[in-house]
């Protein structure tokens, strides 16, 4: 993208002079302006004089007034400019400019509306940071009517629009809630390296030179989380994972936020129950919090916590279900045991069932080398995907091979570089345990609960084939 020529803004002084005879203003955040300590003025009483700082979210003018909606990311306050303040404000203020505003808090006149049912009548303001007008005005660069997908080069500004900002606030709330949930369930957070020399995903790796050696950007924290089990006990990591898949779909990113966890001394049923508990527990916490619940309600009014227990289905049962309901494989042929069910077919099944599905027991060759085989049917693994309506897979996981000799044999048969995986094998060599874990794609989880068309809307700066800026 060619650099834009940004015109110099008019530096004419437009701020007014402060009336020193007025009462001293109480400095406060806009989000605190609804406190009961603030007196709202009317015809009979004088309201509290306050000072607030914020960014112009919206602005409209009449002959007598300029109405500025000033926001501080958590709340919005209607500021009313009149008389001399109006004369300067109407010619100088633009959306996204930042202001320091003084004035009297007042009741909203009958039949009028304002955020929080209050408004600030301005007696003085100072511009902290100007914003351009004309062709460079915020509304012209990122108009509300433009789909965010058509403005990838202006993502940094698109995120300021109300809808996109609400998605980002929901994302922040979700990250915080996952951590709260894990802490409440006695799980400790760990971190894993981003530079690795293991090849869990084969050809979908980003490779780079690392001090004369070949290294890769990690696809998962899982192998390293497993090594933390004897140290931290049940643990989790929330980090970026990278996939070099040339996929131009609404559900794929080259870099995404991976919520991963490993649990020790468990059986497969424990893992399945835990995954369901995490999904429902985090959603319940988000919906119980007034702030995050308001975000979700704004973006997806029909969303509610999923019914429990989740529908459970083995891979073999899913094959039968798809064929019975006329949902064919990509080639137009019926599904057969051993084929990898395409994402489109998974979504079609999940959308028709209309609720989350815990899909289990995938064939050995469809899952990673470390997946534990089912003792009753060695053709399949103790593996799990969680599918949700509108999105498809949001979680993948399973039990891990715990036997040292079995793991060593699998790695050797797959021609893995045994030296690179010695740290992983040692986890079994020095006191192995029955354990398992999973990874949840945060952006897919958000696309589900916020009803977003693509995961690209659910991360601040999406990375996908052909896009690595801004």
Secondary structure, 3 states (H helix, E strand, C coil): CCCCCCCCCCCCCCCCCCCCCCCCCEECCHHHCCCCCCCCECCCCCCCEEEEEEEEEEEEECCCEEEEEEECCCCEEEEEEEHHHHHHHHHHCCCCCEEEEEEEEEECCCCCCCHHHEEEEEEEEEEEECCCCHHHCHHHHCCCCCCHHHCHHHHHHHCCCHHHHHHHHHHHHHHHHHHHHHHHCCCEECCCCCEECCCCCHHHCCEEEECCEEEEECCCCHHHHHHHHHHHCCEEEEEEEECCCCCCCCCCCCEEEEEEEEEECCCHHHHHHHHHHHHHHHHHHHHHCHHHHHHHHHHCCCCCCCCCCCEEEEHHHHHHHHHHCCCCCCCCCCCCCCCCCCHHHHHHHHHHHCCCEEEECCEHHHCCCCECEECCEEEEECEEEEEECCCEEEEEEEEECCCHHHHHHHHHHCCCCCCCCHHHHHHHHCCCCCEEEEEEEHHHHHHHHHCCCCHHHHCCCCCECCECCC
